[in-house]
Amino acid sequence: EQLTVMMIGMLFVLLAADVRIVEVQALGWAGVLTVIALMFIVRPLNVWAGTYGSDLTVREKLFLSWMGPRGIVAAAVASLFAQELSGGGMEVGQELRAMVFLVIAVTVLVQGILGGLVAKLLGVRRPSNNGYVILGANEVGLLLGRLFREAGQEVVFLDSNADKAHEAEVAGFRALFGTGFAESVLLRAELDDRAGCVAVTPNEEVNLLFARRAQEFSKIKRVWVALQRGHLSVTKRMVKHAKASVLFVEPRDIELWALRLARKTATIECWRRIPSSALIPEERKELYADLRDTLLPVAVRRSGQLIPVDEQLTFRKKDELFTVVFNDQCERAHNWLHSRGWEPLGSRS
């Protein structure tokens, strides 16, 4: 993909090198009027005809009519036609090529630069800081996705396993088949406008690399990385150095919890912090030291927003904790939660 971008850039330079400024200037006002006609007459008619019968709104069609810069395909075809016409003894080939490059220059500068402003004025701009990208469509990842969706957030799954990606689609999510490192996949995931991304595969090395890649590729604000219990290749310090947060506070057996959820041997429960209860500073450390195979705290709902549980999160009064409880040890888990000032709100399948 990087080679493709480089070669396209080189092709633009090579094609533009055959165009002389005097050839563009020779077009005069007729060339300028032609560009204006293409931008404000031909292009809108093309969009309206091509989208006839679709469910696009008038504002969306107007934006499509505006956002139509010409690019490398037009330049390459024009250069080919110019060469063929010149070879046939017709001098209009050079004028055609100059006309096409004038169209490219004007549309890229005007429509490209003003594209964001026009989208905002028309009300079709995609909202920023909205939704999450989840790497890993296993049962734990799907659980997080459902919680985010219930909180009103858009969720996009990435997975290199076609079956897992299909399972996410069946569950009603948008799923992209591919690795979390491919530029094309990250572009389709629209990372720049997301509130955060979560890497929850059983491979902690992949999770950390994805976190770094996502931050290098976009301006995403929050990244969570799941660490696999029993593995020592990735440490908390490495995650912190990557400016990410450790999902579930400490390393967990992701494969075990995914298997339990798949086999229905674990239940998703919601607990609320009792307002009159005292907060215990070391509560999270006790939770993971004593009950790491019994409880899997996933997220906290606070003031209507969902927050993944990580090592930086501090519980507050009236917080609602979503946790997965191992059925064979549910009594022990419930006793621990009750003793720490939590009351049950119910369970779900």
C-alpha positions in Angstrom: 0.0 0.0 0.0 2.9 2.4 0.8 4.4 1.6 -2.6 1.1 2.3 -4.3 0.9 5.7 -2.8 4.4 6.5 -3.7 4.0 5.3 -7.3 0.8 7.3 -7.7 2.6 10.4 -6.5 5.4 9.8 -9.0 2.9 9.3 -11.8 1.3 12.7 -11.1 4.7 14.3 -11.3 5.6 12.6 -14.6 2.2 13.4 -16.2 2.3 17.0 -15.0 5.8 17.4 -16.4 4.5 17.2 -19.9 2.2 20.2 -19.4 3.5 23.7 -19.9 2.2 26.7 -18.1 1.9 28.6 -21.4 -0.4 25.8 -22.7 -2.7 26.3 -19.7 -2.6 30.1 -20.0 -3.5 29.8 -23.7 -6.9 28.4 -22.7 -7.9 31.8 -21.5 -11.3 32.6 -20.1 -12.8 29.9 -22.2 -10.9 27.3 -20.1 -12.0 29.0 -16.9 -15.7 29.0 -17.9 -15.4 25.3 -18.9 -14.1 24.5 -15.4 -17.0 26.4 -13.8 -19.5 24.6 -16.0 -18.0 21.3 -15.1 -18.1 22.1 -11.3 -21.6 23.7 -11.1 -23.6 22.2 -14.0 -22.1 18.9 -15.4 -21.1 17.4 -12.0 -24.5 18.1 -10.3 -26.4 16.7 -13.2 -24.2 13.6 -13.1 -24.8 13.1 -9.4 -28.6 13.7 -9.6 -28.9 11.2 -12.5 -26.6 8.6 -10.9 -28.4 8.8 -7.5 -31.9 8.8 -8.9 -34.1 6.5 -6.9 -31.6 6.2 -4.0 -32.3 7.1 -0.4 -29.8 10.0 -0.4 -31.2 13.3 0.9 -31.0 16.5 -1.0 -28.2 17.8 1.2 -26.2 14.6 0.6 -26.6 15.0 -3.1 -25.5 18.6 -2.9 -22.4 17.6 -1.0 -21.6 14.9 -3.6 -22.1 17.5 -6.3 -19.6 19.7 -4.7 -17.1 17.1 -3.6 -15.9 16.0 -7.0 -12.2 16.8 -7.4 -10.6 15.3 -10.5 -7.4 13.1 -10.0 -4.9 10.7 -11.4 -7.3 8.8 -13.6 -8.4 11.9 -15.6 -4.7 13.0 -15.9 -3.6 9.5 -17.1 -6.4 9.2 -19.6 -5.9 12.7 -20.9 -2.2 12.1 -21.4 -3.0 8.9 -23.3 -5.5 10.7 -25.6 -3.1 13.6 -26.2 -0.4 11.1 -27.3 -2.8 9.3 -29.6 -4.2 12.5 -31.1 -0.7 13.9 -31.6 0.3 10.7 -33.3 -2.6 11.0 -35.6 -1.6 14.5 -36.7 -4.2 16.4 -34.6 -2.9 19.3 -32.5 -5.8 19.5 -30.1 -4.2 16.8 -27.9 -2.0 19.3 -26.0 -5.0 21.6 -25.4 -7.1 18.6 -24.1 -4.3 17.7 -21.6 -3.9 21.3 -20.5 -7.6 21.6 -20.0 -7.7 18.4 -17.8 -4.9 19.6 -15.6 -6.6 23.0 -15.2 -9.7 21.2 -14.0 -7.6 19.1 -11.6 -5.9 22.2 -10.2 -9.0 24.2 -9.6 -11.2 21.4 -8.2 -8.5 20.1 -5.9 -7.8 23.6 -4.5 -11.3 24.9 -4.3 -13.5 21.9 -3.7 -10.9 20.0 -1.8 -10.0 22.7 0.6 -13.6 23.8 1.2 -15.0 20.3 1.4 -15.1 20.3 5.2 -16.8 23.7 5.4 -19.4 22.7 2.9 -20.1 19.5 4.7 -20.6 21.4 7.9 -22.9 24.0 6.3 -25.0 21.2 4.7 -25.2 19.3 8.0 -23.7 16.1 6.6 -20.4 16.1 8.4 -19.6 13.0 10.3 -19.6 13.7 14.1 -16.2 13.5 15.7 -15.3 11.8 19.0 -18.0 9.2 18.4 -17.9 5.4 18.4 -15.2 2.8 19.1 -13.1 0.5 17.0 -12.6 -3.0 18.5 -9.8 -5.3 17.4 -10.9 -8.9 18.0 -14.5 -10.1 17.4 -14.3 -12.8 20.1 -16.9 -13.2 22.7 -15.3 -10.7 25.0 -15.0 -8.1 22.2 -18.6 -8.7 21.2 -19.7 -8.1 24.8 -17.9 -4.8 24.8 -19.4 -3.9 21.5 -23.0 -4.6 22.7 -22.4 -2.4 25.8 -21.0 0.4 23.7 -24.0 0.1 21.3 -26.5 0.2 24.1 -24.8 3.4 25.2 -25.5 5.0 21.9 -22.0 4.5 20.4 -21.2 3.2 16.9 -19.0 0.1 17.0 -16.7 -1.2 14.2 -15.0 -4.5 14.5 -11.7 -5.5 12.9 -10.7 -9.2 12.7 -8.4 -11.2 10.4 -10.5 -14.2 11.0 -13.3 -14.3 8.4 -15.6 -16.4 10.6 -15.2 -14.0 13.6 -15.9 -11.0 11.3 -19.0 -12.7 10.0 -20.2 -13.4 13.6 -19.9 -9.7 14.3 -21.9 -8.9 11.2 -24.6 -11.4 12.3 -24.7 -9.6 15.7 -25.6 -6.4 13.9 -22.2 -4.7 13.9 -20.1 -3.3 11.1 -17.2 -5.6 10.7 -14.0 -5.2 8.6 -12.1 -8.3 7.5 -8.4 -7.7 7.7 -5.5 -6.9 10.1 -5.4 -3.9 12.3 -2.2 -2.7 10.6 -3.4 -2.3 7.0 -3.9 1.3 6.0 -6.9 0.5 3.9 -8.6 -1.2 6.9 -7.8 1.7 9.2 -9.1 4.2 6.7 -12.4 2.4 6.4 -12.7 2.2 10.2 -12.5 6.0 10.3 -10.2 6.2 13.3 -9.8 9.9 13.2 -13.4 10.5 14.3 -13.6 7.8 16.9 -13.6 8.3 20.7 -11.3 5.4 21.2 -10.2 1.9 20.1 -9.9 -1.4 22.1 -7.6 -4.3 21.3 -9.0 -7.4 22.9 -7.4 -10.3 21.0 -5.7 -13.1 23.0 -2.4 -12.0 21.3 -1.0 -9.2 23.5 1.8 -8.4 21.0 -0.8 -7.8 18.3 -2.8 -5.7 20.7 0.1 -3.4 21.6 1.2 -3.1 17.9 -2.3 -2.2 16.9 -2.4 0.5 19.6 0.8 2.0 18.4 -0.3 1.8 14.7 -3.7 3.4 15.5 -2.0 6.4 17.3 0.5 6.8 14.5 -2.1 6.7 11.8 -4.8 8.9 13.5 -5.4 11.4 16.2 -7.4 9.0 18.3 -7.5 10.0 22.0 -7.9 6.8 24.0 -6.6 3.3 23.3 -7.1 0.2 25.5 -4.9 -2.9 25.3 -5.8 -6.3 26.7 -2.9 -8.3 28.1 -3.0 -12.1 28.1 -2.4 -13.7 31.5 0.7 -15.9 31.7 2.5 -14.1 28.9 5.5 -11.9 29.7 6.3 -10.4 26.3 4.3 -7.2 27.0 4.4 -5.4 30.3 2.3 -2.6 31.8 5.2 -0.3 31.4 5.3 -1.0 27.7 1.6 -0.2 27.4 2.0 3.0 29.4 5.0 4.0 27.2 2.7 3.5 24.2 0.3 6.0 25.8 -2.4 3.3 26.1 -4.3 1.8 29.1 -4.4 -1.8 30.3 -7.9 -3.1 29.7 -9.3 -5.0 32.8 -6.5 -3.4 34.9 -4.3 -6.5 34.8 -3.5 -9.4 32.4 -6.5 -11.7 32.0 -7.1 -15.0 30.4 -9.0 -13.7 27.4 -9.4 -17.1 25.7 -10.8 -18.6 29.0 -13.4 -15.8 29.4 -14.3 -15.9 25.7 -14.9 -19.7 26.0 -17.0 -19.2 29.1 -19.2 -16.7 27.4 -19.6 -18.9 24.4 -20.5 -21.9 26.5 -22.9 -19.9 28.7 -20.9 -20.8 31.8 -20.5 -17.1 32.7 -23.2 -14.5 33.2 -23.1 -10.8 32.5 -24.3 -8.8 35.5 -24.8 -5.1 36.3 -24.1 -3.8 39.8 -24.6 -0.3 41.2 -22.4 1.5 43.8 -24.5 2.1 46.9 -24.4 5.9 47.5 -23.9 5.5 51.2 -21.0 3.0 50.9 -17.4 4.0 51.6 -14.9 4.0 48.8 -12.0 1.6 49.3 -8.8 2.8 47.6 -7.3 -0.6 47.1 -10.5 -2.2 45.9 -9.3 -2.9 42.4 -6.1 -4.5 43.5 -8.0 -6.9 45.8 -10.4 -7.7 43.0 -7.8 -8.8 40.6 -5.6 -10.5 43.2 -8.4 -12.7 44.7 -11.0 -13.0 42.0 -9.2 -12.8 38.7 -10.8 -16.1 37.6 -14.2 -15.4 39.1 -15.0 -11.8 38.0 -14.2 -9.9 34.8 -15.1 -6.3 35.2 -15.7 -5.0 31.7 -17.0 -1.4 31.9 -18.6 1.3 34.1 -21.6 3.4 33.2 -21.2 6.9 34.7 -23.6 9.8 33.9 -24.9 7.9 30.9 -21.4 7.3 29.4 -19.7 3.9 29.2 -16.1 3.7 30.3 -13.9 0.5 29.9 -12.4 -0.7 33.1 -8.6 0.0 33.2 -5.8 0.6 35.7 -6.6 4.4 35.7 -10.3 4.1 36.5 -11.4 4.9 40.1 -14.9 3.8 41.2 -17.3 6.5 42.3 -20.6 6.5 44.0 -23.6 5.6 41.8 -21.3 4.0 39.2 -22.9 1.0 37.4 -20.4 -1.8 36.9 -20.8 -4.4 34.1 -19.0 -7.6 35.0 -18.9 -11.2 33.8 -19.3 -13.7 36.7 -18.2 -17.3 36.5 -21.4 -19.3 37.3 -19.6 -22.0 39.4 -18.2 -19.3 41.7 -21.1 -16.7 41.6 -21.8 -16.9 45.3 -18.2 -15.9 46.1 -18.3 -13.1 43.6 -21.6 -11.8 44.9 -20.4 -11.8 48.5 -17.3 -9.9 47.5 -19.3 -7.3 45.7 -21.9 -6.9 48.5 -19.1 -6.4 51.0 -17.6 -3.6 48.9 -20.8 -1.6 48.7 -22.3 -2.8 45.4 -25.9 -3.8 44.9 -27.2 -5.9 42.0 -29.2 -4.4 39.2 -29.8 -7.6 37.2 -28.2 -10.0 34.8 -28.4 -10.6 31.1 -27.8 -13.4 28.6 
